[in-house]
Amino acid sequence: MQREGRETIAGISLSHPDKVLFESQGLTKADIARHYLRVANRMLPAIRNRLVSLVRCPDGPSQECFFQKHAGRGFPTAVKRREITEKDGDKAEYLYVNDLKGIVAGVQMNTLEFHIWGSRIDAIEKPDRLVFDLDPDEGLGFADVKQACFDLRHRLEGLGLQTLPMVTGGKGIHVVAPLSRRAEWPEVKAFARALAYRMGEEEPERFLAQASKEKRKGRIFIDWLRNERGATAIAPYSTRARQGAPIAMPVSWEELRGLAAANTFHVQDMEARMAAPDPWAEAAGWRQSITRKLLEKAGAE
């Protein structure tokens, strides 16, 4: 539905729907909202009832953007609030979405990226996903990153965890292990840290587990820090605030082999993508968790 200066998508009235946000593609605010309408059936199971942080870009990604994790004045009620106790004991209102209306409301507020917690609001202290972000030094090619992903997959399989890959729309790849909600944040973080540091110690010429740009020369940072309370990772099917409007895209391991870059999927590709089988559908029946035995195998303290 459209009226002068506004357009309603998923029950949310968009102001300035024709405002161009991605200049090279001519993509407007309404185009971004329609993207989420198109991918909702696959995105919602991944984002629903998770706390989110938003990258908001009022004038598009080429201008100033900012990161928002707390509720603020003027936010649509379709973006929900939840009071959370923070590390220092203080309480703050965080944001979450539980339906398409909430996602499009984020677009109304010029959100170009949705980042999600690893747990859901009904069990904040028990994550249901383990995420490793393989972030390469600028001098490395995508083939190096892919090989690192397959090596990490092999290690996790050896420990009893099945994984899924997602190209981030940037330069990296996420390796994601869905979890049953048994272990709490300290255990999941300890497991991720131990595995990342072990890989860095065993192959120091390829990997490091420290977030140091200076030390990353020629290596891949295995970012395990996504696996702690309050940390976030880019949501599947989210747009990225980058030139070309790339999408953070779940893929299969077989498909990953043939990809040439992590930013190969775009808004205009989604209709065909949604008509194809879901590459992550196989994970629906997986039951796995971070156990004491798994922590011991990984060498976690």
C-alpha positions as CSV (number, residue, x, y, z in Angstrom):
1,M,0.0,0.0,0.0
2,Q,1.3,3.5,-0.9
3,R,0.3,7.0,-0.1
4,E,2.1,10.2,-0.8
5,G,5.6,10.0,0.7
6,R,5.0,6.7,2.4
7,E,4.6,3.0,1.6
8,T,3.4,0.2,3.9
9,I,5.3,-3.1,3.8
10,A,4.5,-5.9,6.3
11,G,2.3,-3.6,8.3
12,I,5.0,-0.9,8.7
13,S,4.6,2.5,7.2
14,L,8.0,3.4,5.6
15,S,8.8,7.1,5.4
16,H,10.8,8.1,2.3
17,P,10.4,4.7,0.7
18,D,12.1,5.9,-2.5
19,K,15.2,7.1,-0.7
20,V,18.2,5.5,-2.4
21,L,20.5,3.8,0.1
22,F,22.7,1.8,-2.3
23,E,23.6,4.1,-5.1
24,S,25.4,1.7,-7.4
25,Q,22.3,-0.6,-7.5
26,G,19.7,2.2,-7.1
27,L,18.3,0.2,-4.2
28,T,15.8,2.2,-2.0
29,K,14.6,1.8,1.5
30,A,11.5,0.1,0.1
31,D,13.7,-2.3,-1.9
32,I,15.5,-3.3,1.3
33,A,12.2,-3.9,3.1
34,R,11.0,-6.1,0.2
35,H,14.2,-8.0,0.5
36,Y,13.3,-9.1,4.0
37,L,9.8,-9.9,2.9
38,R,11.3,-12.2,0.3
39,V,13.7,-14.0,2.7
40,A,11.5,-14.0,5.8
41,N,10.7,-17.7,5.8
42,R,14.4,-18.5,6.2
43,M,15.6,-15.5,8.1
44,L,13.0,-15.5,10.9
45,P,13.9,-18.9,12.4
46,A,17.5,-17.6,12.8
47,I,16.7,-14.1,14.2
48,R,13.4,-14.5,16.0
49,N,13.5,-13.8,19.7
50,R,17.2,-13.0,19.8
51,L,18.6,-9.8,21.1
52,V,19.9,-7.8,18.2
53,S,22.3,-5.0,17.5
54,L,21.6,-2.8,14.5
55,V,23.9,-1.0,12.1
56,R,21.9,2.1,11.2
57,C,22.9,4.2,8.2
58,P,20.5,7.2,7.8
59,D,22.2,8.2,4.5
60,G,23.3,4.9,3.2
61,P,26.5,2.9,3.7
62,S,28.7,5.5,2.0
63,Q,27.9,8.0,4.8
64,E,28.1,7.8,8.6
65,C,26.7,4.6,10.2
66,F,26.4,3.7,13.8
67,F,25.9,0.6,15.9
68,Q,22.9,0.5,18.3
69,K,22.2,-2.2,20.8
70,H,20.0,-0.4,23.4
71,A,16.5,0.9,22.9
72,G,16.0,4.5,22.3
73,R,13.3,7.1,21.9
74,G,11.3,7.1,18.7
75,F,11.8,3.4,17.9
76,P,8.8,1.6,16.5
77,T,7.0,-0.7,19.0
78,A,7.4,-3.6,16.5
79,V,11.0,-3.7,17.6
80,K,10.7,-5.2,21.0
81,R,12.6,-4.4,24.2
82,R,14.0,-6.6,26.9
83,E,15.7,-5.5,30.1
84,I,19.0,-7.3,30.6
85,T,21.4,-7.3,33.5
86,E,24.9,-6.4,32.1
87,K,28.3,-7.6,33.3
88,D,28.7,-4.7,35.8
89,G,25.3,-5.5,37.3
90,D,23.5,-2.5,35.8
91,K,20.3,-3.0,33.8
92,A,19.7,-1.8,30.3
93,E,17.0,-2.2,27.6
94,Y,18.1,-4.3,24.6
95,L,16.3,-4.8,21.3
96,Y,14.9,-7.9,19.7
97,V,12.5,-8.9,16.9
98,N,10.1,-11.7,16.8
99,D,8.4,-11.3,13.4
100,L,8.8,-9.7,9.9
101,K,7.1,-6.6,11.1
102,G,10.0,-6.0,13.6
103,I,12.6,-6.5,10.9
104,V,10.9,-4.0,8.5
105,A,10.5,-1.6,11.4
106,G,14.3,-1.8,11.7
107,V,14.5,-0.9,8.0
108,Q,12.2,2.1,8.7
109,M,14.9,3.2,11.2
110,N,17.5,2.9,8.4
111,T,19.0,-0.4,9.6
112,L,21.2,-2.0,7.0
113,E,22.7,-4.8,9.2
114,F,21.1,-7.0,11.8
115,H,23.5,-8.7,14.3
116,I,22.3,-11.4,16.6
117,W,23.1,-12.8,20.0
118,G,23.9,-16.5,20.2
119,S,21.0,-17.2,22.6
120,R,17.3,-16.4,22.7
121,I,15.4,-14.3,25.1
122,D,13.7,-17.2,26.9
123,A,17.1,-18.7,27.8
124,I,19.6,-15.8,27.7
125,E,22.3,-17.7,29.5
126,K,22.3,-20.8,27.3
127,P,23.5,-20.2,23.7
128,D,22.1,-22.3,20.9
129,R,24.8,-21.6,18.4
130,L,28.6,-21.6,18.3
131,V,30.2,-19.3,15.8
132,F,33.7,-19.0,14.5
133,D,34.4,-16.0,12.2
134,L,37.4,-16.7,9.9
135,D,38.7,-13.2,9.2
136,P,41.7,-13.1,6.8
137,D,44.6,-10.7,6.5
138,E,44.0,-8.5,3.4
139,G,46.8,-10.1,1.5
140,L,45.2,-13.6,1.6
141,G,42.9,-14.9,-1.2
142,F,39.4,-16.4,-0.7
143,A,40.8,-19.9,-1.4
144,D,42.9,-19.6,1.8
145,V,39.8,-18.7,3.8
146,K,37.8,-21.6,2.3
147,Q,40.5,-24.1,3.1
148,A,40.7,-22.8,6.6
149,C,36.9,-23.3,6.9
150,F,37.2,-26.9,5.8
151,D,40.0,-27.5,8.2
152,L,38.0,-26.1,11.1
153,R,35.0,-28.2,10.0
154,H,37.2,-31.3,10.1
155,R,38.4,-30.5,13.6
156,L,34.9,-29.9,14.9
157,E,33.7,-33.1,13.3
158,G,36.5,-34.9,15.1
159,L,35.1,-33.5,18.4
160,G,31.6,-34.5,17.5
161,L,30.1,-31.2,16.3
162,Q,28.5,-30.8,12.9
163,T,28.7,-27.3,11.3
164,L,27.2,-25.1,8.6
165,P,29.0,-22.4,6.6
166,M,27.9,-18.8,5.9
167,V,29.6,-16.3,3.7
168,T,29.4,-13.0,5.5
169,G,29.0,-10.5,2.6
170,G,32.5,-9.2,3.5
171,K,35.7,-11.1,3.2
172,G,35.2,-13.8,5.8
173,I,33.2,-16.9,6.5
174,H,31.3,-18.0,9.6
175,V,31.4,-21.6,10.6
176,V,28.3,-22.2,12.8
177,A,27.5,-25.2,15.0
178,P,23.8,-25.3,16.1
179,L,23.6,-26.3,19.8
180,S,21.1,-27.8,22.1
181,R,20.6,-25.3,25.0
182,R,22.5,-27.1,27.8
183,A,25.8,-25.4,28.3
184,E,26.0,-21.8,29.5
185,W,28.1,-18.9,28.1
186,P,31.3,-19.6,30.1
187,E,31.5,-23.2,28.8
188,V,30.8,-22.3,25.2
189,K,33.3,-19.5,25.3
190,A,36.0,-21.7,26.9
191,F,35.5,-24.4,24.2
192,A,35.7,-21.8,21.4
193,R,38.8,-20.2,22.8
194,A,40.6,-23.5,23.4
195,L,40.0,-24.7,19.9
196,A,41.1,-21.4,18.3
197,Y,44.3,-21.2,20.3
198,R,45.1,-24.8,19.6
199,M,44.8,-24.2,15.9
200,G,47.0,-21.1,16.2
201,E,49.6,-23.0,18.2
202,E,49.7,-26.0,15.8
203,E,49.8,-23.9,12.6
204,P,51.1,-20.4,13.6
205,E,52.0,-19.6,10.0
206,R,48.3,-19.9,9.0
207,F,46.2,-19.0,12.1
208,L,46.1,-16.8,15.1
209,A,43.5,-16.5,17.9
210,Q,44.3,-12.9,19.0
211,A,42.4,-9.9,17.6
212,S,45.6,-8.2,16.5
213,K,45.8,-6.5,13.1
214,E,49.6,-6.2,13.5
215,K,50.1,-9.9,14.1
216,R,47.7,-11.0,11.4
217,K,50.1,-10.5,8.4
218,G,49.5,-13.4,6.1
219,R,47.3,-15.2,8.5
220,I,43.6,-15.8,9.3
221,F,42.2,-14.7,12.6
222,I,39.9,-17.4,14.1
223,D,37.5,-15.1,15.9
224,W,36.1,-17.1,18.8
225,L,35.0,-13.9,20.6
226,R,31.5,-14.2,19.1
227,N,30.8,-16.8,21.7
228,E,30.5,-14.8,24.9
229,R,27.5,-13.1,26.5
230,G,26.7,-9.9,24.8
231,A,28.7,-10.6,21.6
232,T,26.9,-10.6,18.3
233,A,27.3,-12.0,14.8
234,I,25.8,-10.9,11.5
235,A,22.4,-12.5,11.0
236,P,21.8,-14.9,8.1
237,Y,20.2,-13.1,5.1
238,S,21.0,-9.6,6.5
239,T,22.1,-7.0,4.1
240,R,25.6,-5.6,4.7
241,A,26.4,-1.9,4.8
242,R,28.9,-2.3,2.0
243,Q,29.1,-1.3,-1.6
244,G,26.9,-3.5,-3.8
245,A,24.5,-4.5,-1.0
246,P,25.9,-8.0,-0.4
247,I,24.0,-10.5,1.7
248,A,25.2,-12.7,4.6
249,M,24.3,-16.0,3.0
250,P,24.0,-19.5,4.4
251,V,25.5,-22.0,1.9
252,S,26.2,-25.7,1.9
253,W,29.7,-27.1,2.3
254,E,29.5,-28.4,-1.3
255,E,28.4,-25.0,-2.6
256,L,31.2,-23.2,-0.7
257,R,33.8,-25.1,-2.7
258,G,32.8,-23.4,-5.8
259,L,32.4,-19.8,-4.5
260,A,34.8,-17.2,-5.6
261,A,34.2,-14.6,-2.8
262,A,32.4,-14.1,0.4
263,N,30.4,-11.2,-1.0
264,T,29.0,-13.0,-4.1
265,F,25.3,-12.8,-3.1
266,H,23.2,-9.7,-3.5
267,V,19.6,-8.4,-3.0
268,Q,18.7,-9.1,-6.7
269,D,19.7,-12.8,-6.3
270,M,17.2,-13.6,-3.6
271,E,14.2,-14.6,-5.6
272,A,16.1,-17.4,-7.3
273,R,17.8,-18.2,-4.0
274,M,14.6,-18.6,-2.2
275,A,13.2,-20.9,-4.9
276,A,16.2,-23.3,-4.4
277,P,16.4,-25.8,-1.4
278,D,17.5,-24.3,1.9
279,P,21.2,-25.2,2.3
280,W,20.9,-25.3,6.1
281,A,17.7,-27.5,6.2
282,E,19.7,-30.6,7.2
283,A,20.5,-29.1,10.6
284,A,16.9,-29.2,11.8
285,G,17.4,-32.7,13.2
286,W,20.8,-32.2,14.8
287,R,21.2,-32.6,18.6
288,Q,24.6,-31.6,19.9
289,S,26.0,-29.6,22.8
290,I,29.1,-28.5,24.6
291,T,29.7,-31.2,27.2
292,R,32.3,-31.6,29.9
293,K,33.9,-34.4,27.8
294,L,34.0,-32.0,24.8
295,L,35.7,-29.3,26.8
296,E,38.3,-31.8,27.9
297,K,38.9,-32.9,24.4
298,A,39.4,-29.3,23.2
299,G,41.8,-28.7,26.1
300,A,39.7,-26.0,27.7
301,E,40.7,-25.0,31.2
